[in-house]
Amino acid sequence: MNQSDTSDTSADLSLRDAQNQIDRWIQTIGVRYFDEMTNLAQLMEEVGEVARILSRTKGEQSFKPDDEPGDLADELADVLFVTLCLANQSGIDLTAALQRNLEKKTRRDADRHKNNPKLSS
């Protein structure tokens, strides 16, 4: 994230706040949550959109003549939206889950990446 992305702190949103906002949106605009399998399919579709953009902008694949480049930020936000929906409907507090996950990775990988010769430049 570059500095211009963080200049407006009034737009900062915690994971918990995001989960709450999405739940309110689903209840008022989205009518109801899609079932988990539909949301899983939606998540795979959105991840595919991220992959399409990155394979063409950072990878070796090129855009087709009639192919729209797409907006990576928007597609990543779509991935996050569906992920938050799945967390909500599964009763998962992603703030707590992410904290536990980071603690696990910190313990497990304290020296792993530092000692990986593939990562030294």
N, C-alpha and C positions, 0 to 999 in steps of 0.2 A: 504494500500500500504506500503510495507516495504522499507527500505532505499535503498536496491540494485535496486529497481524498479525506483528510482528517481535519480540515480547517473549520468545518461547521459542526461543532460538538452538539448543537441542539438536535441534530439528526441521529445521534448515537442511539443504538437500540441494543439492549441486552438480549441474549437468547430467550430468557424467560419472558421479557416484554414482547419479543417477536412471536413466541408461542401463543401468548395471550391475544395479541392483535390478530393473528391468523385465526384463532378460534372464534373471535368476535366476527371476523369477516365471513367465515364459513357459516356461522349461525344467522347472519343478517343478509348476506349477498349470495353465498354459495349454496344455500338451502340446507345441505348436510354434507358430511364427509363422504367421499367415495369409499367403497369398501377397501380393505387393505390390499387386496390383490390388484384392484384397479389402480390404486395409488402406486403400488410397486411397478406396474406397467408404465404409468406416467413418469415415475422416477427414471426408469430405464430409457424412456424416450428422451427425456431432458438431458440425461448424461450423454446419450448419443449425439444430441445437438452440440454439447460442449466438445465432444470428441471430433465432430465434423469440423467445427471452427478451428480447433487447435491443429488438427492434422493438415489443414490447408494453410493456416497462417504461420505455424511454427514447424510443421513437419514437411515432408517431401511431396505431399499430394497438392495438386493445384485445383483451383475452382473451375467448374464447368462454365462455359460461356454464359449460360442463363442462370447460374447459381448466385444467390444473394449471399454476401459474406456472413451476415448474422452479427449479433451483438453478444459478445462473450459475457459481459457483465449481466445482461438480461437473462441469458441462459443459465449462468451460475445462480442467479437469484431464483429462477424457476426450480433448480435442483434443491436449493435451500427451502423454498416454499413447500415442496412436496415432502421433503425430509421432516420439516416441522409438522406437517399434517400427520405423517405416520407416527411421529413421537406423541403428538396430542392424542391420537386415537388409541395409542398403546399405553397411555398413562406414564410416559417417560418424561422426566424433567431433564432436558438436554443440558442445562447449565451444570447440574450435578454430574450427569453422565460424562460430559466433556472434561470436567475437572478430574474425575476419577481416571479417565482415559489418559489425560496428560500425566498424572502421577504415575500410572502404570508404565507409560512409555519412558518417563524420566528414570525410573528404577531399572527397567529392562535395558535401556539403551544408553546408560550413563557414559560408557566408553565405546560402545559398539561402532558408532559412526566415526568417532575420532580415530579409531584403529582400523578403519576400512581403507585399504590402499586404493580402492576404486574411486574414493571421494577426495583424495588428496590431489592438489593441482600444482 
